[in-house]
Amino acid sequence: MTRKKSDGNFVSDEAKKRAEELTVLLTQNPSTQVSHNVTACLDDEYSRVFGPERSGGVRCVGRGPAPSKLAKQCTAARFEANNAEVVQMKTKMTSLETQVESLIGIIQQLLSTRSNDSSILWTAYGNLLNPSTQFISQ
């Protein structure tokens, strides 16, 4: 059974409502990737809209995996995705730490070579390195 007629209209209001709900869920979760290699899960967006599978099989997957096997695959896929995100965040944090250390070094060099003409400016930069000190004009 199809959800749309040949003219593009939905066959029923229920089909239209379900399609809209599924579209909303897919757009709310940017980490959901729709492709030809989708790993089905027991609690994916499709299951939230259409409810749990009734026959003990897995909807949209065919007669292959049982629900228990699919749950293991789904958990492993989520773990891999979360692990990849953690690795990416650690890499970004290391990069930002390196940038901060570099900027601190530059500011310290500027402070050590400051001239009397721009002492107020250099004091302000010094306060960036040590925020507990107050701005002192000279």
Helices and strands as residue ranges (DSSP letters): H 13-28, H 45-50, H 67-112, G 116-118, H 119-129
